[in-house]
Amino acid sequence: MMPRSLEMLEQQRSQITEQIAALGDLRCGSITSTTGRCGKHNCRCHKPNQPGHGPNLRLTFKQRGRTRTESLPDASAVNKAKREIEEYRKYQALNKEFLEVNAEICRRRPSEPDGLAPQEKKRSKPSSRKRRAK
C-alpha cells in the first residue's frame, strides 16, 4: 500500500463526512420472528399438535440499556425496517473508516510547540506542610 499524504487523508475524511451526511433514515436493531400461544383458552393454538400463532416479525433494538421491540404488522413495515437497518450498517462502516482515517491524520500531523522554553517552565515546589507522623 502506498503511503498517503496528510492532504490526501484530510480529503478522504471530508469525503467520508459527505457520505455520512448523505445517508437516509437509519435505525439500529434487527428483525426477529416470534411464535407463541395467545391468552384465549378455547383458541386453536392451545390444542395438541398445533403450532401456535406466528411467525410475527418484530424489530428488536436497544434503547437506554434496555431491549425494546416494535411489531412489524405488514410487509411494507418489514421492508422499511430492513432499509433503515441497512442504512445503519452503512453508517457503522463509514464511522469505522472515519475513525481510522482520523487516527492516521493525528499520527502524521506534526506536534505544535507548547510555547514555553524548558528554562521558562516552573517546577512544582514540594509542600511546606509538615508530614504527619504515623
Buried (B, 14 or more C-beta within 10 A) or exposed (E): EEEBEEEEBBEBBEBBEEBBEEEEEBBBBEEEEBEEBEEEEEEEBEEEEEEBBEEEBBBBBEEEEEEEEEEBEEEEBBEBBEBBBEBBEBBEEBEEBBEEBBEBBEEEEEEEEEEEEEEEEEEEEEEEEEEEEE
